[in-house]
Amino acid sequence: MTTSDQPTTTPETFNPGPALRSGLNLIWDIEYADRDGVVTNRRITVKSLHGQKYPKFAKAWCHLRNEERHFDLYNIQSATEVLSGQQIPVTYQLLTFLNDQATRWHPVEPPISLTITDAEGRVWLFKAEHVRAFQSSATIRGHGQVIKSDKQRKWSGTKSFYANMCQSIAFTETGEDVGDIDAFLSSLV
């Protein structure tokens, strides 16, 4: 550990403030200036944002140092989201930016045919056309129909499913289960 990499406080006394957003798994490439002004290029995986009213620190895995760290957002000179290549506004606008990203529906290209068993035990044939991921939950939207239900009423049309509404999701063509539902839906974004 270089002198400029040493924390200014001990881990027992450092308090980044309350988590304003948690459950994140954002991979950023950043230019980071330490407290001595030394700039390094790093890849970090952001887990949560901390502060009072606005984010001040990012709790993240630092791929350069191979450990979890708190990054002062004011010391990040630039940040690029690795998956999209999009520049990240590391300012008080960061929460707005993340909320806008999360609430935007992304097309699933090509649409995926899924068989979904919902929390009430109904089985749906579903064509996922759009997806969005927000914090630790994902949502899919598309067209479907109930093919198995204890109730007389059948349903077909546009429907949205939150990941926590699904007992299981499988690919209709193969019957293969997708595994971790949140991870699968988030991977479609």
C-alpha positions as a Markdown table, in Angstrom:
| # | Residue | x | y | z |
|---|---|---|---|---|
| 1 | Met | 0.0 | 0.0 | 0.0 |
| 2 | Thr | 1.4 | 3.3 | -1.0 |
| 3 | Thr | 1.3 | 6.3 | 1.4 |
| 4 | Ser | -1.3 | 8.0 | -0.7 |
| 5 | Asp | -3.5 | 4.8 | -0.6 |
| 6 | Gln | -3.6 | 4.7 | 3.1 |
| 7 | Pro | -7.0 | 5.6 | 4.6 |
| 8 | Thr | -7.3 | 8.9 | 6.3 |
| 9 | Thr | -9.3 | 7.3 | 9.1 |
| 10 | Thr | -9.2 | 3.8 | 10.6 |
| 11 | Pro | -11.9 | 1.4 | 9.4 |
| 12 | Glu | -13.5 | 1.6 | 12.9 |
| 13 | Thr | -14.0 | 5.4 | 12.7 |
| 14 | Phe | -14.8 | 5.9 | 9.0 |
| 15 | Asn | -18.5 | 6.6 | 8.5 |
| 16 | Pro | -19.6 | 7.2 | 4.8 |
| 17 | Gly | -23.1 | 8.1 | 5.9 |
| 18 | Pro | -26.3 | 6.2 | 5.2 |
| 19 | Ala | -26.7 | 4.1 | 2.1 |
| 20 | Leu | -28.7 | 6.2 | -0.4 |
| 21 | Arg | -28.8 | 3.4 | -2.9 |
| 22 | Ser | -27.8 | -0.2 | -2.3 |
| 23 | Gly | -27.9 | -3.5 | -4.2 |
| 24 | Leu | -26.0 | -2.0 | -7.1 |
| 25 | Asn | -23.7 | -4.0 | -9.2 |
| 26 | Leu | -22.3 | -1.3 | -11.6 |
| 27 | Ile | -18.9 | -1.8 | -13.2 |
| 28 | Trp | -17.2 | 1.5 | -13.9 |
| 29 | Asp | -13.8 | 2.5 | -15.3 |
| 30 | Ile | -12.7 | 5.6 | -13.4 |
| 31 | Glu | -9.9 | 8.1 | -13.2 |
| 32 | Tyr | -9.4 | 8.6 | -9.5 |
| 33 | Ala | -7.3 | 11.2 | -7.7 |
| 34 | Asp | -6.1 | 10.2 | -4.3 |
| 35 | Arg | -5.7 | 12.7 | -1.5 |
| 36 | Asp | -2.2 | 13.5 | -2.7 |
| 37 | Gly | -3.5 | 14.3 | -6.2 |
| 38 | Val | -2.0 | 11.1 | -7.7 |
| 39 | Val | -4.3 | 9.9 | -10.5 |
| 40 | Thr | -4.9 | 6.2 | -11.3 |
| 41 | Asn | -7.1 | 4.4 | -13.7 |
| 42 | Arg | -9.2 | 1.8 | -12.0 |
| 43 | Arg | -12.1 | -0.6 | -12.6 |
| 44 | Ile | -14.5 | -0.7 | -9.7 |
| 45 | Thr | -17.7 | -2.6 | -9.1 |
| 46 | Val | -20.0 | -0.2 | -7.2 |
| 47 | Lys | -22.2 | -1.9 | -4.6 |
| 48 | Ser | -23.8 | 1.1 | -2.9 |
| 49 | Leu | -23.8 | 4.9 | -2.7 |
| 50 | His | -23.5 | 6.8 | 0.6 |
| 51 | Gly | -24.0 | 10.3 | 1.9 |
| 52 | Gln | -26.6 | 12.5 | 3.5 |
| 53 | Lys | -28.8 | 14.2 | 0.8 |
| 54 | Tyr | -26.6 | 13.4 | -2.2 |
| 55 | Pro | -24.1 | 10.6 | -2.7 |
| 56 | Lys | -20.6 | 11.4 | -1.4 |
| 57 | Phe | -19.0 | 8.0 | -1.4 |
| 58 | Ala | -19.3 | 4.8 | -3.5 |
| 59 | Lys | -18.7 | 1.6 | -1.7 |
| 60 | Ala | -17.1 | -0.6 | -4.3 |
| 61 | Trp | -14.8 | -3.5 | -5.1 |
| 62 | Cys | -11.5 | -2.0 | -6.4 |
| 63 | His | -10.1 | -4.4 | -9.1 |
| 64 | Leu | -6.7 | -2.6 | -8.9 |
| 65 | Arg | -6.3 | -3.2 | -5.1 |
| 66 | Asn | -8.4 | -6.4 | -4.9 |
| 67 | Glu | -10.4 | -5.2 | -2.0 |
| 68 | Glu | -13.5 | -3.3 | -1.0 |
| 69 | Arg | -13.1 | 0.4 | -0.7 |
| 70 | His | -15.0 | 3.6 | -0.3 |
| 71 | Phe | -14.3 | 6.1 | -3.1 |
| 72 | Asp | -14.9 | 9.8 | -2.6 |
| 73 | Leu | -17.1 | 10.7 | -5.6 |
| 74 | Tyr | -15.5 | 14.2 | -5.6 |
| 75 | Asn | -12.1 | 12.5 | -6.4 |
| 76 | Ile | -13.5 | 10.6 | -9.4 |
| 77 | Gln | -12.4 | 12.8 | -12.3 |
| 78 | Ser | -14.2 | 10.7 | -14.9 |
| 79 | Ala | -16.3 | 7.5 | -14.9 |
| 80 | Thr | -17.6 | 5.3 | -17.7 |
| 81 | Glu | -20.1 | 2.5 | -17.3 |
| 82 | Val | -18.3 | -0.6 | -18.7 |
| 83 | Leu | -21.3 | -2.4 | -20.2 |
| 84 | Ser | -22.8 | 0.5 | -22.0 |
| 85 | Gly | -19.8 | 2.8 | -22.5 |
| 86 | Gln | -21.9 | 5.6 | -21.2 |
| 87 | Gln | -20.2 | 8.5 | -19.3 |
| 88 | Ile | -21.5 | 8.7 | -15.6 |
| 89 | Pro | -22.2 | 12.1 | -14.1 |
| 90 | Val | -20.4 | 11.7 | -10.8 |
| 91 | Thr | -22.1 | 14.7 | -9.2 |
| 92 | Tyr | -25.2 | 15.4 | -7.2 |
| 93 | Gln | -27.0 | 14.4 | -10.4 |
| 94 | Leu | -25.8 | 10.8 | -10.0 |
| 95 | Leu | -29.0 | 9.6 | -8.2 |
| 96 | Thr | -31.2 | 11.2 | -10.9 |
| 97 | Phe | -29.1 | 9.5 | -13.6 |
| 98 | Leu | -29.4 | 6.1 | -11.9 |
| 99 | Asn | -33.1 | 6.5 | -11.4 |
| 100 | Asp | -33.6 | 7.5 | -15.0 |
| 101 | Gln | -31.6 | 4.5 | -16.2 |
| 102 | Ala | -33.6 | 2.2 | -13.9 |
| 103 | Thr | -37.0 | 3.4 | -14.9 |
| 104 | Arg | -36.3 | 3.2 | -18.7 |
| 105 | Trp | -37.6 | 0.1 | -20.5 |
| 106 | His | -35.0 | -1.6 | -22.6 |
| 107 | Pro | -36.1 | -3.7 | -25.6 |
| 108 | Val | -35.3 | -7.5 | -25.5 |
| 109 | Glu | -33.9 | -8.2 | -29.0 |
| 110 | Pro | -35.1 | -10.6 | -30.2 |
| 111 | Pro | -38.1 | -11.2 | -27.8 |
| 112 | Ile | -37.7 | -14.3 | -25.6 |
| 113 | Ser | -40.4 | -16.9 | -25.1 |
| 114 | Leu | -40.7 | -17.8 | -21.5 |
| 115 | Thr | -42.8 | -20.0 | -19.3 |
| 116 | Ile | -43.4 | -18.3 | -16.0 |
| 117 | Thr | -44.9 | -19.7 | -12.9 |
| 118 | Asp | -46.1 | -16.8 | -10.8 |
| 119 | Ala | -46.5 | -16.5 | -7.0 |
| 120 | Glu | -50.1 | -17.7 | -7.2 |
| 121 | Gly | -49.1 | -20.9 | -9.1 |
| 122 | Arg | -50.5 | -19.8 | -12.5 |
| 123 | Val | -48.4 | -20.8 | -15.5 |
| 124 | Trp | -48.0 | -18.3 | -18.3 |
| 125 | Leu | -46.7 | -18.5 | -21.8 |
| 126 | Phe | -45.0 | -15.2 | -22.1 |
| 127 | Lys | -43.1 | -13.3 | -24.8 |
| 128 | Ala | -40.7 | -10.9 | -23.0 |
| 129 | Glu | -40.4 | -7.7 | -25.1 |
| 130 | His | -39.0 | -5.1 | -22.7 |
| 131 | Val | -37.0 | -5.3 | -19.4 |
| 132 | Arg | -35.8 | -2.8 | -16.8 |
| 133 | Ala | -33.7 | -3.4 | -13.7 |
| 134 | Phe | -34.2 | -1.2 | -10.6 |
| 135 | Gln | -32.0 | -1.6 | -7.5 |
| 136 | Ser | -32.2 | -5.3 | -6.7 |
| 137 | Ser | -35.4 | -6.2 | -8.7 |
| 138 | Ala | -36.0 | -6.5 | -12.4 |
| 139 | Thr | -39.3 | -6.3 | -14.3 |
| 140 | Ile | -40.2 | -7.7 | -17.7 |
| 141 | Arg | -43.1 | -6.6 | -19.9 |
| 142 | Gly | -44.6 | -8.3 | -22.9 |
| 143 | His | -47.6 | -10.4 | -24.1 |
| 144 | Gly | -48.8 | -13.6 | -22.6 |
| 145 | Gln | -51.6 | -15.8 | -21.6 |
| 146 | Val | -52.4 | -18.0 | -18.7 |
| 147 | Ile | -52.2 | -21.7 | -19.7 |
| 148 | Lys | -52.7 | -23.3 | -16.3 |
| 149 | Ser | -54.7 | -21.9 | -13.4 |
| 150 | Asp | -56.9 | -23.2 | -10.6 |
| 151 | Lys | -59.3 | -20.3 | -11.4 |
| 152 | Gln | -61.8 | -20.3 | -14.3 |
| 153 | Arg | -60.7 | -16.9 | -15.4 |
| 154 | Lys | -58.1 | -16.9 | -18.2 |
| 155 | Trp | -56.1 | -13.8 | -19.1 |
| 156 | Ser | -54.2 | -12.7 | -22.1 |
| 157 | Gly | -52.6 | -9.4 | -23.2 |
| 158 | Thr | -49.9 | -7.1 | -22.0 |
| 159 | Lys | -48.4 | -7.9 | -18.6 |
| 160 | Ser | -45.5 | -7.0 | -16.4 |
| 161 | Phe | -43.7 | -9.3 | -14.0 |
| 162 | Tyr | -41.5 | -8.3 | -11.1 |
| 163 | Ala | -38.8 | -10.9 | -10.4 |
| 164 | Asn | -40.1 | -11.4 | -6.9 |
| 165 | Met | -43.5 | -12.3 | -8.4 |
| 166 | Cys | -42.1 | -15.4 | -10.2 |
| 167 | Gln | -41.5 | -18.8 | -8.7 |
| 168 | Ser | -39.7 | -19.9 | -11.8 |
| 169 | Ile | -38.9 | -18.8 | -15.3 |
| 170 | Ala | -37.9 | -21.2 | -18.1 |
| 171 | Phe | -37.2 | -20.9 | -21.8 |
| 172 | Thr | -40.3 | -22.1 | -23.6 |
| 173 | Glu | -38.5 | -23.8 | -26.4 |
| 174 | Thr | -36.1 | -25.9 | -24.3 |
| 175 | Gly | -37.8 | -26.0 | -20.9 |
| 176 | Glu | -34.4 | -25.0 | -19.3 |
| 177 | Asp | -34.8 | -23.0 | -16.1 |
| 178 | Val | -33.1 | -19.6 | -16.1 |
| 179 | Gly | -31.7 | -20.0 | -12.6 |
| 180 | Asp | -31.4 | -16.7 | -10.6 |
| 181 | Ile | -34.4 | -14.8 | -11.8 |
| 182 | Asp | -33.1 | -11.3 | -10.8 |
| 183 | Ala | -29.7 | -11.9 | -12.4 |
| 184 | Phe | -31.3 | -13.3 | -15.6 |
| 185 | Leu | -33.7 | -10.3 | -16.0 |
| 186 | Ser | -30.9 | -7.8 | -15.2 |
| 187 | Ser | -28.7 | -9.4 | -17.9 |
| 188 | Leu | -31.3 | -8.5 | -20.5 |
| 189 | Val | -30.9 | -4.8 | -19.9 |
